[in-house]
Amino acid sequence: MTVLVIELTPGANMAYLAALTLGAGRRAGLAAVAGVALGLTLIGVAAAVGLAALVAASPAIWAALRWAGGLYLLYLAWETWRGDKETSPAGTGSLIRTNARYFSRGVITNILNPKAALFYVAIVPRFLPESGPTLGHGLGLTAISVAVATTVHLAIVLLAARMHPLLSQPGRMERTRQGLAIGLGAIAIWFLLTTTSPQV
C-alpha cells in the first residue's frame, strides 16, 4: 500500500511517461516503462546489498545524487518544453531511431531519479526486520515495489495513448506538452528544495 500511494503521487516518471507517450506513441511509452522498471530494480538491488546505508550516512554522496537527479529532471523538462524530437511525432525517427533508446532513457531517468533514491534510502529500510535484515528481505521488497510501480506506469502509458487522438491537433499537443514540462520542472525544483537529507 505504501508503494502504491507513493507511485500515485506526482513524480518524474509520471510526467515523463505521459509526455513521451503523448508525443511518440504507445510503443515508445512501453519501451520507457521497461527501462524504468530496470532502473528501479538496479536501485533496489543496490540498496539491498548495502549501498542505501552508505548513501544515507554520507551527506556528500547524497548531495551528489540529489543534484545529479534534480538537474537531469530539469533537462528533461526543458527538452519536453522545446518539443524535442523525442516527444514530437515528426521527429521520432531522426533523434531516437529505435525503442532501445526510449528504454535506455527510462533506465537513466530512474537511476538519477531523486524520488526513487529517496524511497529506497529512507522508506524501504523501515520495513526491514530490525534484527538482522537479510539480502532476501531487501530483494523481496524491491520486487514488490517494482511490480507495483510498473503497474502504475503501464496504466499511465495506456491512458496517455488513448488520449493521443484527442490531443493530436498541433495547438493542443503543444499546450499539453508544455504543461507536462512545467510539472516536471516543478517536481525537480521541489526535490532539490526538500530532499536536503535522506532522512524523512
URDAZI-V260808 format. One line per field, one symbol per residue. ss: DSSP state (~ for helix, > for strand, _ for the rest). psi: psi as a letter, one per 40 degrees, with the letter a starting at -180 (. if undefined). burial: 1 if it has 9 or more other C-alpha atoms within 8 Angstrom, else 0. A space follows every 50 residues. Layout:
ss->???
psi->???
burial->???
//
This chain:
ss->_~~~~~~~___~~~~~~~~~~~~~_~~~~~~~~~~~~~~~~~~~~~~~~~ ~~~~~~~_~~~~~~~~~~~~~~~~~~~~~~~~__~~~_~~~~~~~___~~ ~~~~~~~~~~~__~~~~~~~~~~~~~~_______~~~~~~~~~~~~~~~~ ~~~~~~~~~~~~~~~~~__~~~~~~~~~~~~~~~~~~~~~~~~~______
psi->dddddddeihiddddddddddddeidddddddddddddddddddddddee ddddddehdddddddddddddddddddddddefiddfhddeddddheied dddddddddddehddddddddddddeeihdhfiidddddddddddddddd ddddddddddddedddeehddddddddddddddddddddddddefeieh.
burial->00110010001111111111111111111111111111111111111110 11101100100110111111111101111110111111101100010010 11111111111111111111111100010000100011101110110111 01110111011011001000011101110111111011101100100100
//
